[in-house]
Amino acid sequence: MKRRPVDWILLLVVAALMLFSVAFVYSASAYFADVKFGSTEGLFWKHSARVAIGFVLILIFAQMDYHLWQKHSKTILFVAIGFLALVLISGVAIKGAKRWINIGFINFQPSELAKFALVGHLAAMLAEKKTYIKDLHRTFIPMMVWIGGVCALVALQPNFSTAAVIFAISLVLMFIGNTNVLYLMGTIAVGGAGGVVYALSATYRRERLDNFLEQISFFDPTAIKTMNYQLQQAILAFGNGGIFGMGPGQSRQRDWFLPESYGDFIFSIIGEEYGYVGALLLIALFSVMVWRGFKIARTAQDDFGRYLAGGITLTFAVYAVINMGVTSGLLPTTGLPLPFISYGGTAIFFSAAAMGVLLNISSQTAPQTDKQNASEHDPTIPTSA
């Protein structure tokens, strides 16, 4: 098939998010970097370099035929699982959790690779097993073995929130792939019960849930007093910002008040400096990204492309919604980054690579007229987009 131009709307939106993130991270990290490194630009240049590498990765992966990942999906997932196992043995412990492997210039987080590797292999399996997709032993159980293995290793780090999100994304992708709904419902029931038991097995997780249940009454003016310190500061940041914000670089909460102000809670600083208007504009950009991603999935030339594009887009959408929900107090506190915005290395690199794959799929979607003409000669080709 003749290659078409990539989805330029999607590319421009992602480029805007990544460029905006440079300004956002600089502002959110300036005070912390000045104290720790003696310069307000201590984290700015690191993040800028990683964003630049991210752009290169997008361009590289956008040129690579996405069918390559179908051929090697199992090998890539094996590598990801190997890293997940390695991190439990010799990983770098930060704040009581082993989630990183030090590779010299950066701390590598295997779960970032694993979530996309799992999506890729599930997409390949759904496409390969389409004729017997509802079979328990040949389709459903093999998929659940891969999902269970990845989620178990991530949960053991411990990283319950990431494991739960990967589990949820995988089941939604299986639903899209038309696997047996009854098997999915049973898995949700069993997995949900197991997740509750695991969540309550650690004191810090129980405290997070208790705090969330106590704070959900937004009509109670004293509700903020029951929030954990980090969420209190995040809510105060949104309050400081008001409608139009305090202005770029004018955040108060970044000054040692809000932990992870340049990481998982950067959305709060954006709300403080750019107000509700700025926050809504950022949400609009993510909405356009998700819309274009699902459009690419709907018009992909084959089943693997549809499932892979849908899985990648779904991953970005879920992470963005959860991060924004957490920072605004609508969801229990977790440690998930805001895609393309939060400070980091591994997350930016793998998100950029995944976006490059999505753009490559967009360049191989058949125009509607081509599909209609082809369907006249081959009745097995669907005419719908």
Buried (B, 14 or more C-beta within 10 A) or exposed (E): EEEEEBBEBBBEBBBBBBBBBBBBBBBBBBBBBBEEEEEBBBBBEBBBEBBEBBBEBBBEBBEEBBBEBBEBBBEBBBBBBEBBBBBEEEBBEEEEBBBBBEEEEBBBBBBBBBBBBBBBBBBBBBBBBBEEBBBEEEBBEEBBEBBBBBBEBBBBBBBBBBBBBBBBBBBBBBEBBEBBEEBBEEBBEEBEEEBEEBBEEEEEBEEBBEBBEEBEEEEEEEBBEBBBEBBBBBBBBBEBBEEEBBEEEEBBBBEEBBEBBBBBBBBBBBBBBBBBBBBEEBBEBBBBBBBBBBBBBEBBBBBBBBBBBBBBBBBBBBBBBBBBBBBBBEBBBBBBBBBBBBBBBBBBBBBBBBBBBBBBBBBBBBEEEEBBEBBEEEEEEEEEE
